[in-house]
Amino acid sequence: MRRAVVQLPLFGLLMAVVAAIPNKDDWDIYSFHINSTVTGRYATTIITSRVANRMDESREIEFHVQIPKNAFISRFTMFIDGQVYDGVVKTKEQAQQQYTAAVSRGQSAGIVSSVGRTMEEFKTSVNVAAHKKVTFELTYEELLKRTHGKYEMLIHARPMKPVKDFKVDVYIYEKAGISFIDVKGGLSTKALANAITKTHAEKQAWVYFYPTEDQQKSCDSCGEEGMNGDLIIVYEVNRDNGLGDIKTSDGYFVHHFAPSNLPRIPKNVVFVIDQSGSMHGRKIQQTRTALHHILNDLAEEDFFGLISFDSAIFHWKRELVQATTVNLEGAKEFARNIKDRGATDINAAVLEGARMLNAHPRQGSASILILLTDGDPTSGVTDLEMIQSNVKQAIADKFPLYCLGFGFDVNFGFLAKMSMQNNGVARRIYEDSDADLQLKGFYEEVATPLLIDVEMIYLGGTNLTQTNFSQYYNGSEIVVAGEIIDNNIETFTPQVVAISQSERKVTFSNTNRSVDSSTETVAEGLLQRIWAYLTVKQLLEKELLLSGPEKEKVKGEALELSLKYNFVTPLTSMVVTKPDGENTEVLHKPKEGESQKIQSYGGSSYSFSQGYGGSSYSFSQGRYDTTGFTLNHHIKITMRFKQCFPKHVTWQVTSEQVLLVGRFTQTSTNPARSAAHRSSLLFDSAGVPALGGAPGPSGRIGLPEFGILRGRFGYVRPTSTPGRSASVTHRFLVKTENQSTPLCFDINGTIILKLLDHPSKEVYVNGELDSVTNGGFSRIFIHAGSDQHVEVEPDGFRQGRSAIHQPANDSVTTGRITVLRHQYNEFDIAVEDVRLVILVHEKDGNRFLWAVLRQRPLANNIKGILALKPADYEEIVSSPSTKLKIKDREIIVISSTADDYSIIKPVLMRCWLTSTRYALEKPLNDYIAAQL
């Protein structure tokens, strides 16, 4: 039978490539979420797609996406039947070897690699069994670039069919404040406009795009196949026009420099236009149109030149002239008469443009050379390296060269290298109906020079990214990152020196004080990743310009950083391979009525009876509970009682894993005496007992002294007795950094937990566990200082004691706390440097809350359940029982499952069940709050 292949496109700066689409009823993308967090212009996007195979036989599902060069993929994970399969970033050579080996073994494998220097391609596939599901999770990172005075984040959506649960969540936090935010693109028009929610609250902004299945058929390029278009989030930050925005954290800094209140510098610009035969048709027409608009934008103090070329050169004027009305009209007439013909002599044309600029050395001005071509050199000097050498020698670092490559026939690598050799950049102009707008848009980026010879100086800084820039243009931004020597903020002094209008030297500095790290709060490790991102980008550009040992040295540095930070770059690839031994998993299910014998300690056997807790218990020997947990163990307990107690003692053992009861017979000749309270024995999964329960009169609990009790115990499941409260258990997950199997632990009772303690900002979040097993939280309180409080419940939230009846998608600010209620299943909360999302879940008719920390505070003294660091363990024994090394101790863990409530649609995850003693960083009591 021919195997059906489903290609699922991803979104968010992604372009989908579809090879084959089977019957729509065969598969179902039942959930697709894009969650993007932008902090300090650095965007981290997580794409989660859940797919179900609806067929009675297995189907292969394949991803194949392309991502523009500015984004680095940093993680890819597949979740299949409770197992986690991670992508691993390796060198291209290692990745290809692993990929080839996996394919030769018949395993499913995927590979991520860069295609040239402009695109990254991701492709993987997995075989999904009949009526099974798979979850794909992709993470990519990008530093947003400022152009035309704003930042843009593009989300491209092409799901191939309407998706029932399709959501895009974008959160933006800028310490400097957000001056405006807008949403554009084809997916923001017609009926889809109603699916967009935009909220702006000073330093924060939220954009939600939740289209219904009907709305996904309503845009200009939509239909029965679903959406196919772009969503563009546009925003700008507040600026002080001084030294700029400097963030410091953990020994790193990032400096955004973009002053705008400077006088423009008059420019000298020469346009070198390819009119060879390959420019025939729409290309030459669009070039004429773009030149007409560009000439209109020249200011009168500007000087310009215009030449066209094929195998010969055609001048409008042989020297630069001022942009007067008369001269501009003459240049427009020349542009209208440019005809396509002949071959392509790029060398002669660019050298002539450079000659014209060198012959016009006007003081107090900025010179720019712009080349537009659509092909390779075919006339005159055609050796590419010779042309690059000639051009570099002619320009001699006096002005930048910008190369525009029209279409895909052009040798873009040649243009990119020639531009970088001369302090410029290359840009591809796509052959489309808006090519003239692309040309005009690029010119507008360089149309207004404000500074030249910009030097970024950082006393006390090291390992800096690029610090010298030939020109700074209005609407753009210079970004520099580096390390602070010895993390000494006091001696770290940034400064910018440049040339402004009329050759006036200007200096930007912080004259009042040194940089104060307390003025900026950013997520932990964020600045280091921005530094790594910029460094890798610039090393890859530098590597293109070098040769020999220097080239290999720079390449090695870029490779080392790419591997360290898990970036997929032109030097690395990501391989997704199912580990050996996991291709087939056999799960043994006990037959109906089958039971296991429990051996009793000392050969005695006792029956179980009702315990003191007011609950009755049902017990089945060897029966698995919903977590697959079975415990057969023996203990000997010695306890001291202060009052007389019956010969038969019914007792209860509780722990973060299990609830056990047993009935033991007193064997000591000494009289047993009972305390006024019931003692309990805590028994962790490593077989280490620890006494617990309510303290007795002496403040100690059941200290072993005499009275030997013997018996047996097993797993029991409590069932409620009418009128009595049964014990409830809540299971929590502690995920790992590398997406391997997480740890999980249980907490009993309706206690109040410290979810987040952020003392440096006086921000505290507490949650009260529900009275239903695995029912999450019934209430969550957020405190900012002593006078700002917000209470969140499943049905809404309160400000202090007053109820707020607030419509969905509106934000409310209480002092430092901003709450946005989105739809009816999510609260987005921002306070200081904390971003918290509280999800509303429903299970068996019970609605409850679950909190997720979306942005971790910078401070290193934060505490609470939400502040737990990723689990770190080593699996040292897997048979006959699994043993992990946690906190330098070897413990036995149980393979179990837990619902992941940190996402809107919870999924059941496999986990290693252990006690709070090992899952938490501190004793459980440190996480319990006295009051909400």
MOUR-V705418 format. One line per field, one symbol per residue. ss: DSSP state (h for helix, s for strand, l for the rest). psi: psi as a letter, one per 20 degrees, with the letter a starting at -180 (. if undefined). burial: I if it has 24 or more other C-alpha atoms within 12 Angstrom, else O. Layout:
ss: ???
psi: ???
burial: ???
This chain:
ss: llllsssslllllssslllllllhhhsssssssssssssllsssssssssssslllllsssssssssslllsssssssssllssssssssshhhhhhhhhhhhhllllssssssslllssssssssssllllsssssssssssllssllssssssssllllllllssssssssllllssssssslhhhlhhhhhhssssssllsssssslllllhhhlllllsllsllssssssssslllllllsssssllsssssslllllllllssssssssllhhhllhhhhhhhhhhhhhhhhlllllssssssslllssslllllssllhhhhhhhhhhhhlllllllllhhhhhhhhhhhhhlllllllssssssssllllllllllhhhhhhhhhhhhllllssssssslllllhhhhhhhhhlllllsssslllllhhhhhhhhhhhlllssssssssssslsslllllssssssllllssssssshhhlllllssssssslhhhlssssslllllllhhhllllllhhhhhhhhhhhhhhhhhhhhllhhhhhhhhhhhhhhhhhlllllllsssssslllllllllllllllllllllllhhhllllllllllllsssslllllllllllllsllssslllllllllsssssssllllssssssssllllllllllllssssslllllsssssllllllllllllllsssllssssssslllllllllsssssslslllllssssssslllssssssshhhlssssssslllllllsssssssslllssssssllssssllsssllllllssssllsssssslllssssssllssssssssssllsssssssssslllllllslhhhlllsllssssllllsssssllssssssssssssllllllsssssssllhhhhllllhhhhsllll
psi: pppppppoqrrnkqpqopgpoaphihronipoppoppopkjopoppppppppoirjrqqpppqoqppqhipppiqpqpooliqpoqqpprqhggghghgggghhijqpqrpprqobjhqppppqqqpprpkrqqppoppqqpopppqkkrqpppoppmiiqppgmppppppppohiqphqqrparhjjrchhhiipppppmeiqqpppomqrhghijirhkrbhjaqnaqpopprqrqqijchaopqqpkjqqpooomqikqqqpqqppppoppkrhijqchghghgggghghghhipqhiqqrqpqrqdirpoqgqirqrqmrgghghhhhhghhjpqpqaaonhghghhgghggghimnpqkrpqppppprjaqpjqcpipghggggggghhhlkhrqpppoooajiqnhhgggghghikkarqppopnrikhhhgghgghhhjhnphqrlppopnpjqrlqapipphqpqpiaqpppqaqppkknhhiooqqpprpaqkkppqpprnihrrpohiipprqpighhhgggggggghhhghhhirrbhhghghghghgghghgjkporiirqppoppqqijhpppoppqqpiprqqopqpjiqpqrqrprijjqqpppppjppaiikppporqqpppqpqirqqqgppprppqaigrpqqqpqppiqiqppqqrirpqqpporijkoqpqaapqahijrolppgrnppqarrrpqoqppppiqpqpqqppqqorrhjjaprqqrqpqrlrpqohpomhhjlpppqppqrjppkjbphqppppobijoqppprhiarqocipponpqqjqqppndipppoopcjjppopppckpoppoqorppkipprqpqpohopqhqjjqrrhijpqqqorpohpipiqppqopljqpqprpoaqqpnjiqgnqqpqqroparhhhhqhrqhhijpqhr.
burial: OOOIIIIIIIIIIIIIIOOOIOOOOIIIIIIIIIIIIIIIIIIIIIIIIIIIIOOOOIIIIIIIIIIIIIIIIIIIIIIIIIIIIIIIIIIIOOIIOIIOOOOOOOIIIIIIIIOOIIIIIIIIIIIIIOOIIIIIIIIIIIIIIIIIIIIIIIIIIIIIIIIIIIIIIIIIIIIIIIIIIIIIIIIIIOOIIOIIIIIIIIIIIIIIIIIOIIIIIIIOIIOOOIIIIIIIIIIIIIIOOIIIIIIIIIIIIIIIIIIIOOOIIIIIIIIIIIIIOIIOOOIIIIIIIIIIIIIIIIOOOIIIIIIIIIIIIIIIIOIIIIIOOOIIOOIIOIIOOIIIOOIIIIIIIIIIIIIIIIOIOIOIIIIIIIIIIIIIIIIOIOOIOOIIIIIIOIIOIIIIIIIIIIIOOIIIIIIIIIIIIIIIIIIIIOIOOOIIIIIIOIIIIIIIIIIIIIIIIIIIIIOIIIIOIIIIIIIIIIIIIIIIOOOIIOOIIIIIIIIIIOOOOIOIIOOOOIIIIOOIIIIIIIIIIIIIIIIIIIIIIIIIIOOOOOOOOIIOIIIIIIIOIIIIIIIIIIIIIIIOOOOOOOOOOOOOOOOOOIOOOOOOOIIIIIIIIOIIIOIIIIIIOOIIIIIIIIIIIIIIIOOOOOOIIIIIIIIIIIIIIIIIIIOOOOOIIIIOOIIIIIIIIIOOOIIIOOOOOOOOIIIOOOIIIIIIIIIIIIOOOOOOOIIIIIIIIIIOOOIIIIIIIIIIIIIIIIIIIIOOIIIIIIIIIIIIIIIIIIIIIIIIOOOIIIIIIIIIIIIOOOOIOOOIIIIIIIOIIIIIIIIIIIIIIIIIIIIIIIIIIIOOOOIIIIIIIIIIIIIOOIIIIIIIIOIIIIIOOOOOOIIIOIOOOOIIIIIIIIIIIIIIIOOIIIIIIIIIIIIIIOOIOOIIIOOI
